[in-house]
């Protein structure tokens, strides 16, 4: 799973965008918080501390889920932007090609008219 996570949101040069890098760092920090809260929970004896660590675990898990959703949304937005620019490039190529073909076609029509 870590490998798949590491592949997401990469730019062409193999780097994360600044926003995705920041989100990934926050996700990693939240995972550490979850593990710390679980360790504290397992060692707690006082019922008040047990409740406290349960709340910490739940809060960290909710934050983790939020950050993952945000990371995925940012990643999809980046993919949509790159797809859009690719489509623009393809469209520009088709326009140039059609102009060239119409120009060549118009030249052939003139030649046939002169020959007649």
N, C-alpha and C positions, 0 to 999 in steps of 0.2 A: 504494500500500500504506500509506503514511503516513496518508492521509486515512481509510482504513478503520480503522487502528489508533487514530487520534484519536477516532473515533466510539464505540469500545467503552468500556463501563464508565461511561458518563455517567449522572448523576442526572437527575431531571426538570428541574432548573434549568440543565442544560448543564455541570455541574461533575463532576469525577472524585471518587470517594470517597477518603478519605485513604490507605487501603491501596492502591488502584489507582494513585493519584498517586505513591506511594512506589515501587511496582513499575515504573511507567513510567519514573521517573527512573533506577532501577537498570538498566533495559534500555538506556536511552540511554547511560549511563556505560559499560556493557559493550560497546556498539557502538564507542564511542570507543577502548576498550582493544583490541578486535580490530583496528581500523584501525592503531593505534599499533604493535601487535606485528607486523602485516604489513609496515608501513614499515620497522621495525627489521630484520625478516627479510630483506627485499629488499636492504638495505644491508650486511648482515653478511658478513664474509669468513672469520672464524675459525670452524672447524667446531663448536667448543663453543658459541659464541654462536648459531650456526644452530640447533643442537639446543635451546638454551634458548628461542629465539623460537618454534620449532615447538611446544614444550610450552606456552608462553604463549598461542599462538593456539588450540590445542586446548582448554586450560582455559577460556579466555574464550568459545569457542563452546559448550562444554558448559554454562557458566553462563548464556549467552544463551538456550539451549534450555530450561533449567530455569525461568528467569524468564518466558519466554513461556508455558510450560505452566501456571505458577502464576497468571499474569495471566489466562489463559483460564478457569481453574478459579474464580478469584475473581469474574470477570465472570459466569460461568454461575450461580454461587451468588447473586449479586446479582439476576440476572434471575429466578431461581427464587423468591427472597424477594418480589420485586415481583409476580410472577405469583400467588403464594400470597395476598398481601394483596388483589390484585384479585379472586381467586376468593372470598375471604372477603366482600368487599364485595358481589359479585354474589349470594352465598348469602344474606346478610342482607337484601338487597332482595327476593329471592324469598320469604323467610320472611315479611317484612312484607306482601308482596302476597297471599300465601296466607292469612294471618290476616285481612286485610281482606276477601278474597273469602269466607272462611268466615263472617265476621261478617255480611256483607251477605246471604249465603245463609241463615243462621240467622234473620235478620230477616224474610226473605221467607217462610220456613216458618211462623213465628209468625203472620204476617198471614193466611196461608191457613187456619191452624187456627182463628183467631178468626172468620173469615168463614164457616166451616162450621157 
